[in-house]
């Protein structure tokens, strides 16, 4: 495979930084620890048991165990890379004298029907809408970025357009 070295490939060697909240970083770290210390030995035992059961060339249990091991190792590698490249988000209190929605901010909003919601703006690797963690790439997340308390923000979603008023930024 050829690579383009013209203009200095130094940027290709630089790792892309992945923004995570402190809580998100700790959750990913805990998951990695579980996979390495508990799940990996369980899968190794499963493989050993499948080998002990007889002819591995025709063993569906052995094949399942090897597939499980491959998926596990893939997730471990992905989490290690994520944590190695993570940058912990510290939402600034103020920008130019006022609070502004940034990655890591927790935002209380009210929609045009009076319903109130609280969202934390996070990167896509940490997003969990059911837990109130919105990706900065989602329609609502993108619309809120850079706005201040009191701003009315128009959000275009597949279901239509909504107006959100930013009540509080933490």
Secondary structure, 3 states (H helix, E strand, C coil): CCCCCCCCCHHHHCCCCEEECHHHHHHHHHHHHHHHHHHHHHHHHHHHHHHHCCCHHHCHHHHHHHHHHHHHHHHHHHHHHHHHCEEECCCCCCECCECECCCCCEEEEEECCCCEEEEEEECCCCCEHHHCEEECCCHHHHHHCCCECCCEEEEEECCEEEEEEEEEEC
